[in-house]
């Protein structure tokens, strides 16, 4: 939870985008319809782009930190910064995995 407390507005926004296809996938698993299934593709694409841009922004911020502090070696602080940069990617693709598993469940239930 400490990572989320230190996350910036852009990181939180890019992680929030991952919740949208997750919610849509859960709703589709319960009440399958063509409209909800059609909505999954653009929401998934938006989540992929948000996760990649959030990760890229994290790496940009980490590189700026390295430049400001004149760090010349890979230290523990740099490792934590890189790890925090990857949180948005992990969260976004984790949400997509669960969302598409819910879609698979909905397709299995719906003839």
Rosetta silent file (secondary structure, phi, psi, omega in degrees, C-alpha in Angstrom):
SEQUENCE: XXXXXXXXXXXXXXXXXXXXXXXXXXXXXXXXXXXXXXXXXXXXXXXXXXXXXXXXXXXXXXXXXXXXXXXXXXXXXXXXXXXXXXXXXXXXXXXXXXXXXXXXXXXXXXX
SCORE:     score description
SCORE:     0.000 S_00000001
   1 L     0.000  -20.482  179.119    0.000    0.000    0.000 S_00000001
   2 H   -64.531  -33.372  179.138    2.998    2.288    0.425 S_00000001
   3 H   -63.620  -41.428  179.255    3.492    2.279   -3.344 S_00000001
   4 H   -68.899  -32.618  178.717   -0.023    3.626   -3.875 S_00000001
   5 H   -67.352  -30.904 -179.259    0.494    6.299   -1.227 S_00000001
   6 H   -91.336   -5.723 -176.720    3.569    7.540   -3.102 S_00000001
   7 L   -71.247  144.338  177.761    1.970    7.297   -6.558 S_00000001
   8 L   -82.099  178.939 -177.894    1.334   10.470   -8.468 S_00000001
   9 H   -63.689  -42.561 -178.663   -1.896   11.584  -10.088 S_00000001
  10 H   -66.250  -39.589  178.629   -0.953   10.190  -13.503 S_00000001
  11 H   -64.448  -43.342  178.439   -0.026    6.788  -12.059 S_00000001
  12 H   -65.713  -38.869  178.575   -3.318    6.579  -10.179 S_00000001
  13 H   -65.909  -41.219 -179.791   -5.259    7.674  -13.271 S_00000001
  14 H   -69.400  -29.251  175.823   -3.565    5.068  -15.454 S_00000001
  15 H   -76.121  -32.372  178.199   -4.347    2.387  -12.875 S_00000001
  16 H   -63.321  -34.361  179.958   -7.976    3.527  -12.649 S_00000001
  17 H   -60.738  -32.094  178.462   -8.387    2.906  -16.381 S_00000001
  18 H   -66.883  -21.920 -179.937   -7.654   -0.776  -15.697 S_00000001
  19 H   -75.207  -26.881 -177.568  -10.674   -1.009  -13.434 S_00000001
  20 H   -63.292  -52.018  177.380  -13.077   -0.118  -16.277 S_00000001
  21 H   -67.778  -27.916  176.634  -12.628   -3.302  -18.365 S_00000001
  22 H   -62.642  -47.202  178.583  -12.531   -5.320  -15.149 S_00000001
  23 H   -64.366  -40.996  178.893  -15.951   -4.007  -14.142 S_00000001
  24 H   -64.926  -39.542  177.841  -17.270   -4.513  -17.667 S_00000001
  25 H   -64.697  -40.044  177.938  -15.941   -8.090  -17.716 S_00000001
  26 H   -65.406  -43.363  178.291  -17.609   -8.881  -14.401 S_00000001
  27 H   -63.825  -38.774  178.856  -20.898   -7.409  -15.600 S_00000001
  28 H   -66.067  -36.560  178.380  -20.587   -9.398  -18.842 S_00000001
  29 H   -64.020  -32.466 -179.040  -20.021  -12.625  -16.885 S_00000001
  30 H   -84.439  -47.965 -178.484  -23.257  -11.993  -14.998 S_00000001
  31 L  -126.661   82.088 -177.922  -25.388  -10.523  -17.821 S_00000001
  32 L   -65.726  135.756  173.582  -23.848  -11.374  -21.220 S_00000001
  33 L  -153.227  156.803 -179.634  -24.816   -9.154  -24.134 S_00000001
  34 H   -63.883  -34.966 -179.728  -23.289   -8.217  -27.473 S_00000001
  35 H   -62.704  -45.811  179.719  -23.076   -4.564  -26.422 S_00000001
  36 H   -66.821  -37.284  178.415  -20.934   -5.348  -23.369 S_00000001
  37 H   -66.154  -40.422  178.133  -18.734   -7.679  -25.383 S_00000001
  38 H   -65.947  -29.009 -179.896  -18.204   -4.996  -28.033 S_00000001
  39 H   -74.257  -22.526 -176.922  -17.255   -2.538  -25.295 S_00000001
  40 H   -64.729  -38.828 -177.348  -14.465   -4.796  -24.004 S_00000001
  41 H   -62.646  -51.688  179.345  -12.130   -4.269  -26.980 S_00000001
  42 H   -67.194  -33.712  177.453  -11.818   -0.452  -26.777 S_00000001
  43 H   -67.956  -37.317  177.360  -11.648   -0.545  -22.973 S_00000001
  44 H   -65.845  -41.810  178.546   -8.899   -3.161  -23.143 S_00000001
  45 H   -63.651  -41.528  177.555   -6.978   -1.101  -25.666 S_00000001
  46 H   -62.769  -37.945  179.043   -7.306    1.986  -23.474 S_00000001
  47 H   -67.143  -40.950  177.928   -5.991   -0.021  -20.510 S_00000001
  48 H   -61.080  -47.017  179.686   -2.978   -1.229  -22.484 S_00000001
  49 H   -64.796  -39.687  179.407   -2.130    2.322  -23.535 S_00000001
  50 H   -66.452  -40.585  179.892   -2.670    3.680  -20.019 S_00000001
  51 H   -65.854  -41.964  179.718   -0.474    0.983  -18.472 S_00000001
  52 H   -67.796  -42.629 -179.711    2.334    1.586  -20.961 S_00000001
  53 H   -68.725  -35.819  176.356    2.158    5.362  -20.605 S_00000001
  54 H   -64.432  -39.787  177.610    2.082    5.108  -16.799 S_00000001
  55 H   -67.434  -43.257  178.463    5.145    2.880  -16.862 S_00000001
  56 H   -61.684  -40.929  178.201    6.941    5.188  -19.293 S_00000001
  57 H   -64.158  -38.201  176.500    6.169    8.167  -17.073 S_00000001
  58 H   -62.733  -41.723  177.398    7.562    6.281  -14.087 S_00000001
  59 H   -66.636  -37.762  177.155   10.785    5.580  -15.965 S_00000001
  60 H   -61.621  -45.395  179.218   10.995    9.225  -17.036 S_00000001
  61 H   -64.102  -37.449  178.730   10.642   10.348  -13.422 S_00000001
  62 H   -67.154  -40.333  176.716   13.272    7.831  -12.320 S_00000001
  63 H   -64.989  -36.458  175.650   15.714    9.062  -14.962 S_00000001
  64 H   -65.127  -38.908  177.042   15.107   12.635  -13.823 S_00000001
  65 H   -62.693  -43.694  179.398   15.850   11.543  -10.228 S_00000001
  66 H   -62.073  -40.441  178.945   19.097    9.909  -11.349 S_00000001
  67 H   -66.557  -42.776 -178.812   20.090   13.098  -13.161 S_00000001
  68 H   -65.770  -38.993 -175.960   19.262   15.360  -10.194 S_00000001
  69 H   -91.921   -3.030 -179.144   21.139   13.245   -7.657 S_00000001
  70 L    55.457   40.582  177.148   24.048   12.448  -10.000 S_00000001
  71 L   -74.352  126.425 -179.045   23.741    8.749   -9.179 S_00000001
  72 L  -107.602   -8.992 -179.763   26.303    6.810  -11.194 S_00000001
  73 L  -123.104  157.698  177.381   25.613    3.308   -9.876 S_00000001
  74 L   -77.025  104.812 -175.107   22.505    1.169   -9.695 S_00000001
  75 L  -106.052  177.512  177.968   21.533    1.659   -6.060 S_00000001
  76 H   -63.785  -35.021  179.657   18.658    0.508   -3.883 S_00000001
  77 H   -66.571  -40.365  178.245   16.877    3.824   -4.351 S_00000001
  78 H   -67.100  -39.573  179.320   17.051    3.450   -8.125 S_00000001
  79 H   -62.740  -40.417  178.114   15.793   -0.136   -7.856 S_00000001
  80 H   -65.707  -39.849  178.012   12.784    1.006   -5.828 S_00000001
  81 H   -63.520  -42.068  177.876   12.039    3.709   -8.391 S_00000001
  82 H   -65.830  -41.125  178.682   12.168    1.228  -11.248 S_00000001
  83 H   -62.725  -42.217  178.483    9.956   -1.186   -9.301 S_00000001
  84 H   -66.209  -29.829  177.008    7.416    1.553   -8.631 S_00000001
  85 H   -65.377  -30.939 -176.903    7.440    2.388  -12.338 S_00000001
  86 L   -83.959   -7.548 -177.943    6.326   -1.148  -13.129 S_00000001
  87 H   -62.271  -42.418 -178.663    3.331   -1.088  -10.747 S_00000001
  88 H   -64.372  -37.626  178.414    1.012    0.530  -13.307 S_00000001
  89 H   -65.939  -46.118  179.323    1.946   -2.090  -15.902 S_00000001
  90 H   -61.861  -45.871 -178.326    1.382   -4.959  -13.468 S_00000001
  91 H   -65.378  -45.284 -178.519   -1.941   -3.571  -12.256 S_00000001
  92 H   -61.684  -48.009 -178.349   -3.256   -2.797  -15.742 S_00000001
  93 H   -74.281  -27.144  172.779   -2.429   -6.193  -17.201 S_00000001
  94 H   -64.825  -44.137  177.106   -3.634   -7.949  -14.052 S_00000001
  95 H   -63.030  -40.263  178.982   -7.007   -6.253  -14.407 S_00000001
  96 H   -65.036  -37.686  178.811   -7.113   -7.198  -18.088 S_00000001
  97 H   -61.093  -49.362 -179.922   -6.366  -10.829  -17.275 S_00000001
  98 H   -66.124  -38.481 -179.617   -9.231  -11.077  -14.802 S_00000001
  99 H   -61.894  -45.749 -178.210  -11.538   -9.104  -17.104 S_00000001
 100 H   -74.079  -25.634  171.225  -10.992  -11.423  -20.051 S_00000001
 101 H   -66.722  -37.332  175.367  -11.387  -14.485  -17.833 S_00000001
 102 H   -65.633  -38.975  176.917  -14.777  -13.068  -16.849 S_00000001
 103 H   -63.370  -41.980  177.703  -15.578  -12.571  -20.544 S_00000001
 104 H   -61.275  -39.037  176.809  -14.619  -16.201  -21.196 S_00000001
 105 H   -64.282  -42.729  177.624  -16.960  -17.243  -18.403 S_00000001
 106 H   -64.389  -38.405  176.870  -19.742  -15.136  -19.905 S_00000001
 107 H   -67.425  -34.937  178.703  -19.147  -16.641  -23.358 S_00000001
 108 H   -67.903  -39.147 -179.556  -19.249  -20.114  -21.865 S_00000001
 109 H   -75.347  -33.523 -175.400  -22.560  -19.374  -20.119 S_00000001
 110 L   -92.148  122.712 -176.401  -24.094  -17.579  -23.108 S_00000001
 111 L   -66.681    0.000    0.000  -24.891  -19.929  -26.041 S_00000001
